[in-house]
Amino acid sequence: MKDYIQKMFEWHKYPINAALHAVALIVLIIALWNRSWMWIVIAIIVAAIGHLIQETYGHKARISKLEGKKRK
């Protein structure tokens, strides 16, 4: 369980991703309250965009690390 929680914190360590998830959570709560499927889908898309941004930054970091090893 500890590894899962640690992995979740690592997924949300970038401020842009965390902010998008906060916005998505607020939109999702309001959408569920109003039973609006369109806004529920929008909240899911906003959260997915946050994860894509997170993965892009992580991928750039891995590439930079590999390029640094090649230069040595």
N, C-alpha and C positions, 0 to 999 in steps of 0.2 A: 504494500500500500504506500509506503514511503517513496518508493521509486516512481510510482504513478503520480503522486503529488509533485515531486520534484520535476518530473517531465512536463507536467502541466504548467508549472511556474516558468520553465525554460521556454515553452511555446509562447508565452505572453510577456517575455522580458523586454521586447521592443516597445517604446512608448506609442508608436503609431498603431501597432496591433492592439495594445491594451485600450487605447482610446476608441478605436473602431468597435471593439467588443463591448465597451461600456455603452456606446451609442446604440449598438445592436440590441443590447439587453433592455435598454429603456424603450426602444421602439417595439421590441417583442412583448414586453409587459403591457404596454398600452394597446398593442394589436390584439393580444389575447383577451384583454378586458373588453374590447369593442368587437371581438370576433371578426376581425378583418383579415381575410386570407392574403390579400394583396400586401399588406404591411408585414405580415408574418414572413412572407417570402422575401420581402425587401430586407428585413432584419437578418435573415439567413444569408442573403447575398453579401450584406455589409460584413458579417462575421467571416465569410469565406474570403472576401477581399483582404481582410486583416491577416488571415492565414497565408494567403498568397504573398503578401508583402513580407511576412516573417520568413517564408521559405526562400524568397528571393535574396534577402539579406544574408540568410544562412548559407545559401549557395555561393554568393559572392565571397564570403569569408573562407569557405572551403577551397575555392579556386585560388584565392590569394595565398593561402597557406601552402597549397601544392606548388604554385609558381615560385614561392620562396624557397622551397626545398630543391627545386630544379636548378636554381641559380647558384646554389652552394656547391 
